[in-house]
Amino acid sequence: MFMSFINYKALIIGVTSIAALTACNSGSGQLDAEGNHSGTTQADTGKLAPVETKAPNTNYKPAFAGQTRAPGTKTKTPLAISELTSELDHPWGLRTLPDGRFLVTEKSGIMRILSADGKPVKKITGLPAVVDEGQGGLLDVNIDPEFASNKMVYWSYAAKSNGGNILAVAKGKLSDDETKIDNITVIYRAEPDYNGTLQYGSRILFDKQGNLFVSSGDRAGNDIRMKAQDLSTATGKILHLTKDGKPVPNGPFANNSKAKPEIYAYGFRNPDGFAWNPETGELWEAEFGPRGGDEINIIRPGKNYGWPVITYGIEYAGGKVGEGIQQKAGMEQPVYYWDPVLSPGGMTFYDSDVISEWKNNLFVGGLSSTHIARLVIKDNKVVAEERLLADKGERFRALTVGKDGALYAVTDAGKMFKVTKK
């Protein structure tokens, strides 16, 4: 009965007006209380439009929904972003020390200790000579799980060899005055060597048993990259080593006489990011792909991650990589990929409660993309993506979470940024 009193013409006009107003708001970038664009289709699902708006390099199709161009999201917590220093020289590796300070590698071959507020306070010299050419130099660094008592430091670097250059891993004890590394030992060399200066990897993580995971790149050349599929070589691999550089016993290829027993997984191009998922305890990796095809992978023992047989990217010159296929039986699919590229550097899971909405999110440094990618993970899938610090114009090389719960990042230009709650 009530409806009989409604002026239907007025109703139609009102609905039309509301629709027009909604369309205007959706185009204006206005956000509702949940941080979503109001009035858009994405708002109905609680998500923003994907952050990537540029055309992809290929017409390749993802293997499953959400494998690329996830819905956008926006941090609701007000953030304070500060530049702590610009005095670093091409930093590459970054670790948080037990006392809240930071240990940083610089490509030229030295390490620095930064104060908890990001100021360089110590220079560590006397390390083995590095090949500081191309993508080589002093690369990643990590500290022994018992560093507070034993002061042991582990690092990877490009070393000179008879056949060119090789990825090496070394260890030593930080001196009492924190200016040098004592008793240096080279514990591993990722054979074969190669006369080139690109795509070494390389990141270092410790597992719960105190063994090392080391990522090794394919070294880039067309005459060597297929060795990423060759189990008799250490290039294009994830390696599992003891603190002395020996294969961890009972690895997935321990009983294969034609394989290096330290290989844990294979088929990688340039694994530049490494982090433990605090929710699942699994190892995640960021893969620097070709033109398109940067990946996030979950690393599992004995698995083949496909490079250079399958990839969502193309050659830099524009041609297909190999046969131009993206899926093949017996080869793992990435959890997520970017096209156009992110150019991933280091990465970290956020394991603090300071910014609660970031808990267990994955943060990946972008190099050519000049931003930090925040990835929201659910059931081992990326369900949302956000771009942070995109206005800084920096190549974000390495990330860590500080003892204070802030996110810290170093850039190729020598800067360190801090991102925390206001």
URQUI-V830868 format. One record per helix or strand. SS is the DSSP state (h for helix, s for strand). FROM is the first residue (numbers start at 1). LEN is the number of residues. Records with the same first field share a line. If there is no record, write none. Layout:
BEGIN
SS: FROM-LEN, FROM-LEN
END
This chain:
BEGIN
h: 2-4, 8-21, 41-4, 147-4, 225-5, 356-3, 390-3
s: 31-1, 37-1, 48-1, 72-1, 79-7, 91-6, 102-5, 110-5, 120-6, 138-6, 152-10, 164-11, 180-10, 194-1, 201-6, 212-5, 237-5, 247-1, 263-4, 271-6, 283-5, 291-1, 294-6, 304-1, 310-1, 314-1, 325-1, 336-3, 344-6, 362-5, 372-7, 381-8, 396-6, 407-5, 416-6
END
